[in-house]
Amino acid sequence: MKSFSVIVPTFQEQAYIKRTLLPLIEAKRHASLKGVEMEIILVDSGSDKTEKIARSFTDKVYKLEDRGIARAKNFGALKSRGEVLIFLDADVIVPADFLEKVSKSLESPEVIGASCANFPANPSILERIFFTIYNIAARFCFWLPPTRFKIQARGEFFAVRRGFFFKVNGFNDILPCAEDGELSYRLSKIGKIEFIKDLCILESGRRLKKWGLFRTYKTWFEAWTSLVLCGTTKFSTWKAVR
């Protein structure tokens, strides 16, 4: 892979966005030394200083008044030009060599997408245990046949070949959440999604800090089970935690 588009949807992310963009700039520099092109696209739907901060890192910053994370991701994809689209949450930190690992995972033509493990930054012992089990379970899902139960992507990090993303018409922008899992289900019916074993990204864990592990897990579980059983999510909106 010679070109990547990293797409970051944002909503009132002024407290986190710099911590996300700084490692991306380093990764872009690292990639350019190897002749790999990487663009950073930010789609902002908030009213704080996120846009102003982001413009000091990338000139590809777009305003989208019509809120919705799936809409923002689809909008960013339309503005992109990379062979591979990488969707990243606005509070995620990636290692400098993450593009190399994504590229390696997509070497086989049958692989059309990729995801990886994630951990909260500075996790408690309970959070570390939970996410270790969660990542093992997520990896197990990659062995299952294509069903709605087979959730192979989370919003924190998901890479997909450009052509296949548009072939399935991108994210379902009606969904306020679980849009990543729903997309991975549709993609898994036409190709293979790889779990990148040697890549782990860090997230802020802000929902865990404000809601606690039980409430956060309960909310995720309800969104997931309604998607599996009904093909849509029980939530009409998704509460942003900042």
N, C-alpha and C positions, 0 to 999 in steps of 0.2 A: 504494500500500500504506500502510495506516494503523497496522498493528500487527505487531511482530516479536518473536519469541522466540529469544534466543540461548542455545543449550544447550551446556554445557561439561562433558564427562565427565572425572573426575579420578581419579588413583591415585598417592598419595604425591607431591603436587605443591607442597609447601610452599616450595620454592626458586624456583618460577616463577609461581605463581598470582597473586600481587600484581601482577606486571608485565603479566599478561594482563587482569586486572580493572580496573586503573586506566584504560587507554584505553577500555574498554567503558563505564565510568561517564561519561567525557567524551563518548563517542559518544551515550550515553543523554541527557545534558544537551543536546547539540547537536540531537538529534532532537526533544526535547520543545519546543524553541523553534519548531519547525515543525509542531507539533501531531501528531507521530508518537509512538506508544507503543512502548516497547521494554522487555522484561523479560529479566532475566538469570537463567538456571536452571543450577545447578551440581549434578551428581550425583556423589557421592564414594564410592569403593570402597576407600579406603586407610585407614591407621592412624596417619598422622602429623598435623601441625597444619593441613592443608589446610582442613578444615571450619571450624575456628575462625577462620582468616584470612578465608575467604570470607564468613562471616557479618557481617563488618564492612563488606561491600560490597553484599550482597543478602540478603534474608530467604528467598529461594527456594533453599535448600540442602537436598539430600536425601541420605540414606545408603542405599546399595544394597550389601548384603553379597554378593550373587551377582555375582562379578566377570565382566567382559567388556565391551569398549568398545561393541559393538553393543547389548548389553542396557542399558547405561547411557544410550545415546542414545535408545533406544526408550522407556525409563522417563521421561526428561526430556521427550520429545515428548508423552507422556500427561499430564504435569503442565502443559503449556503451554497458552496461549490465543491466540497470535499467528496472523495470517493467513499469515505466512511463518516457517518454521523455519530457523534458521541454526545449523549444527553447527560448533563451533570446538574445535580442540585446546587443551589447557591451557597451552601454551607459545607461543601465537601473539599477535602485536600487530597491532591493526587501526588504520587511520586514523580520525579523528573523523567524517569524512563518508562512511564506508563504507555506511551504510544508504541514503543517497541514491543511490549507484551501484547497489546491489542493487535498489532500487525501480525505477530507470530501466531496468535490464536485464529486469525482469518486466512492463514496460508492455504488451507484446503478450500477449494471452490464450493464444497457442499456446506461449509460453515458460513452463515449469513449474519450472525449476530453474536455478541459476547457480553457476559456480565462477570462480576467478581465478588469477592467477600468484602464486607464492610464492618467497621467497628466505630463506636463513638470515641472521640478524643478523650483521653483521661477517664476511662470507664471505672466505675466502682467494681468490686469483686463480683457482685450479683450481675451487673451489666455484662461483665466479661464472660461469665458463665453462660448467660442467656444468649449473647451474640455468637459464642463459639458453637452452641447447639443449633442456633438459627442458621449459621453459615453451613454447617454440616447438612442440615435438612434441605437448605436451598440447593446445595450441590447434588443431593440425592435426586431432586426433582428433574435434573438433567437426564436421568436414566429412564424416566417415564415416557410412555407414548403421548402424543399430543391430546391433551384434554384440558378443560378449564382449570382442573386441579394443578396442572403443570405451570406454575408461575415461575418463569425463568429470569425475570428482570425486576429490579426495584428502581425507583426514580433517582436514587443517589448516583447510579452509574449504569449506563447501557449503551453499547456500541452496535451499530447495524449498518450493513452495506446500503448505500444510497438507493440503488435501483430497487432493492427489495422493500425498503421503507415506503417508497412511493407506489410500488406495486400493490401493497395492501392498504394504500390510502392513509398511511401514517397513523397517528393516535386518534382514538375516538374522542372528539372534543366535546361530546355530551357529558362524559364522565368527569366529576369533580375530583376524583381520586382513583387509584388502582388502574390508571390508564396505562402504566408501564406493564403490569401483568397481563392485561387484556391484549396489548399489542404483541407481547411475546407469545401468547397463545396462538394468535393468527399467524405469526411468523413461523412458529414451530410446525405448522402444517405444510409449509412449502420448503423448509430447509432446516438446518441444524443450528442450534444456539449453543455456544461453547461456554464453559465455566473456566475462567482464567485462573489457574491454580496458584500461580506465583504473583498475583496482584491483589493488593488489599488497599482500599481507600478509607479515609477517615471522615466521619461526619461530626458535626458539632454536638449532637445528642441533646439539642435544646428542648425537644418535646419530652424526652425522658426526664430532663432536669425540672421541667415545669409541671408535667403531668404525673411523673412516676412511671415505673416499669409496668405495673399492672394495668393502669388506665391506657397507656400507650399501646401495649400489646392487645388489650381488649378491642380498642378502636381498629387497629390493623386487622385483627382476626375477623371482626364484623364486616369490614370492607371486603376482605378476601372471600369469606364464605358466601356473601351475597353475590359476589362476582361469579364464583364457582357454581352456585345453585341456580342463579337467575340470569346470569349473563350481564348483569349490571350491578351497581353498588347501591346499598340502602341509603347512602348519604346524598342529599341534594346539594350540599355545600361541604367544603373541607376547610376547617378552621386553621388559619395560619398561626403559628406560634413563633414569636420573636423575642 
